[in-house]
Amino acid sequence: MKVNLPTPLIEYTGGIRDVTGEGATLDALLRDLDRQYPGIRFRMIDEQDKVRAHIKLFVNGELERSLKAPLTDRDKIVIVAALSGG
C-alpha cells in the first residue's frame, strides 16, 4: 500500500516521501517499513509500542489511533509529524 511520509522521516528513505509497504495491520505495515528503512519505526512508535505524541497516522483520510487497525492493499496511509521548537 502507499504511504506518504512527513519531512522528518524521509531521511530514512533517502529523500523519498511516497513509499510502499505491506501488512495486514498498521503495526505490521510499520514493521515492514522498518525492515526496508531501518530505524524509521522507532521515530513513530515508542518503547511501549504506543504512537509517539507528535505522530498522527491517517488511513484513507481518517485518524487511526490503534496499531491493530486492519489494512488492505488499497489503503492510503499518511503519516503526519507535528513540528515543535522555538
Protein Blocks (a to p, Z undefined) as FASTA:
>chain_A
ZZdddfklmmmnnopabdcdddfbfklmmmmmmmmmghklmmmpcfkopacfkbccdeeh
iacfbfkbccdfkbccddddddedZZ
